[in-house]
Amino acid sequence: MAGRGNPSFLKNQKAKKRVEKANEKRAARQARHAEKAAARAAKENGEPVGQEPLAPETDAAEATPPATEE
């Protein structure tokens, strides 16, 4: 008879993976929606969209003088 007893170990594993995948997809979708909402809010406030503040670029090679070999 079908449906008697507990599900097998492999069925439980498949169910867990299915739930994990669904949670990952849900989190990704929420992140995309939040990103779009932030862009929409920035656009309404007149802020530039998709541009990060410019930070001065420092190069490690320029910060330390080259070692002289003697």
C-alpha positions in Angstrom: 0.0 0.0 0.0 1.3 3.4 -0.9 1.8 6.0 1.7 2.5 3.6 4.6 5.4 4.2 6.9 8.0 7.0 6.9 9.6 8.3 3.7 12.9 6.7 2.8 16.3 8.4 3.5 16.8 9.3 -0.1 13.4 10.9 -0.4 14.2 13.0 2.7 17.5 14.1 1.1 15.8 15.1 -2.1 13.1 17.0 -0.2 15.8 18.8 1.8 17.7 19.8 -1.4 14.5 21.0 -3.0 13.7 23.2 0.1 17.3 24.6 0.1 17.2 25.4 -3.6 13.8 27.1 -3.1 15.2 29.2 -0.2 18.2 30.2 -2.3 15.9 31.3 -5.2 13.7 33.2 -2.8 16.6 35.0 -1.3 18.0 35.9 -4.7 14.6 37.2 -5.8 14.2 39.3 -2.7 17.7 40.8 -3.3 16.8 41.7 -6.9 13.5 43.3 -5.8 15.3 45.2 -3.1 17.9 46.4 -5.6 15.2 47.5 -8.0 13.3 49.3 -5.2 16.5 51.1 -4.1 17.2 52.2 -7.7 13.6 53.4 -8.1 13.8 55.4 -4.9 17.1 56.9 -5.9 15.7 57.8 -9.3 12.7 59.5 -7.6 15.1 61.5 -5.3 17.2 62.6 -8.3 20.3 60.7 -7.3 22.5 59.1 -10.0 21.6 55.4 -10.4 24.3 52.7 -10.6 27.2 55.0 -9.8 29.3 54.4 -6.8 31.2 57.2 -5.1 34.6 57.8 -6.4 37.4 56.8 -4.0 41.0 57.7 -4.5 42.8 54.8 -6.0 46.1 53.9 -4.3 48.5 51.5 -5.8 50.7 49.4 -3.5 53.6 49.8 -6.0 53.4 53.6 -5.8 53.0 53.7 -2.0 56.3 51.9 -1.3 59.5 52.9 -3.0 61.3 50.1 -5.0 64.1 48.4 -3.1 67.5 49.0 -4.4 69.9 46.1 -4.9 73.5 46.7 -4.0 
